[in-house]
Amino acid sequence: MNSDMSVKIDEGYINIRVGALIVRDDAFLMVCNDRDAYYYSVGGRIKFGETAREAVVREVYEETGVRMEIDYLGFICENYFYGTVGDKTGRLVYEPGFYFYMKVPEDFEPVCRSATDDGIEERLEWLPFDTDRVVFPSFLPEELSHPVRETKHMVTDER
């Protein structure tokens, strides 16, 4: 049981995803690469047989080299968008995601150790809450600047 939970459905896909909300001072940690003109959260697809909590801890370790504990589930986000890479290009993707606030260690110094599904090297960047960069999910900068200790349900739809 090591397969990503990404399933082809008719002409589209379902991806089940986790994201780590790593916040320090007035900034949040995001991932980017040289191909895509946007930033995305540390995280990735849940593997079959894994819980969302297990997946986010694994993904944080894989992408930053640091084992972090979960603080709490901040958002459940239903996201519809059209894929832009590989066999998902131009196809509708439904991506439910679980976004967890993480307990960030005082001495946290992330080292990016990840790449996109098609092998493009990724890097980590701290973005200020008032960033003008394109961020997915788009609600993150505003929501992270005013956190509440509850789980919010969000929907983004680019159809």
Buried (B, 14 or more C-beta within 10 A) or exposed (E): EEEBBBEEEEEBBBBBBBBBBBBEEEBBBBBBBEEBEEBBBBBBBBBEEBEBBBBBBBBBEEBBEBEBEBBEBBBBBEBBBEBEEEEBEEBBBBBBBBBBBBEBEEEBEBEBEBEBEEEEEBEBBBBEBEBEEEBBBBBBBEBBEEEEEEEEEBEBEEE
